Amino acid sequence: MKAWVLERIARVENKPLILKDIGKPEPRGREILIRISTCGICRTELDEIEGRKIPKLPVVLGHEVVGFVEKVGERARRFKIGDRVGVGWIYDACGKCKFCLEGKENLCDSFLATGCDADGGYAEYMVVKEDSAYPIPDVFGDAEASPLLCAGAIGYRALKLTSMRDRQTIALYGFGASGHLVMQMVRFLYPNSKIFVFTKKKGDEPSRLAKRLGADWVGTTGETPPERFDCAIDTTPVGEVVKEALKNLEKGGRLVINAIRKETKITDINYAEHLWNEKEIKSVANITRKDIEDFLNLAAHMRIKPEIKIFKFEEANEALISLKHGKYRGAGVLKI
């Protein structure tokens, strides 16, 4: 089968993914073999390629996978051949530790990530345990569904972690694949709330998308919004954003950092200026299976509309460069 393989840590601009013919995997036990249709492109892949998050090498990247079950292992019972399924960031966890037993397998010391610790979806086929695959609601096409499996699901987890309530104001720092889906969730779940969006540059693709989707205010990081906000989600790779968000956060508010790594350091946080008055910072670490299941149900119910940019399978390196430099809005998807 054909697969894009990462063999070394490098700058994305050097186009380090190599298109190779590798062996088609065989499902065993409770695994299923998926013939991949689409795979979303996520900023975490930039972290893996450039070494901020170290993957196993060599590795096939990709963790927003949609495809069809082609073969099942001898003990697999959850899906049948031909079923359409999705795979997200969670590939496996031990199932026995205190975190797993509490439904917090995202914190398991043995957590394995799709496309990082195990081969993922930048390929024609992949295998995964059946309990880490999810039925895709019929209301979504394959390309639409791909970003829901990480950008949407991790955005859903981040929104839950803010403890937001209706009539509160939320700030979204960064407005890419996850941010534009979170905004739609907020509008559906908290219809009387305000949404402030902070982007990198005035008039860029993300800011135009935020305005089109009805943000109450759109500015750039460093600007002062019309009022303080009650909670915030930061999806940017920039450390400076944390300080900016805390500065504009209301007393008792919470900032949730939805990023697996920051490209620049978080510095110069002053306790009196930024954290006093019971402000909080919370990180998002990985994702649980229930997050993905619950979000897919919510997404289907609210008919969420992902903004997608489709790339050909042969354009994987170019797609990642475009993501890094903000050349498109919404979510990128590889069509396999």
Buried (B, 14 or more C-beta within 10 A) or exposed (E): BBBBBBEEBBEBEEBBBBBBEBEBBEBEEBBBBBBBBBBBBBBBBBBBBBEBBEBEEBBBBBBBBBBBBBBBBEEBEBBEEEBBBBBBBBBBBBEEBEBBEEEBBBBBEBBBBBBBBBBBBBBBBBBBBBBBBBEBBEEBBBBBBBBBBBBBBBBBBBBBBBBBEEEBBBBBBBBBBBBBBBBBBBBBBBEEBBBBBBBBEEEBBBBBBBEEBEBBBBBBBEEEBEEBBBBBBBBBBBBBBBBBBBBBBBEEBBBBBBBBBBBEEBEEBEEEEBBEEEBBBBEBEBBBBBBBEBBBEBBBEEEBBBBBBBBEBEBBBEBBBBBBEBEBBBBBBBBB
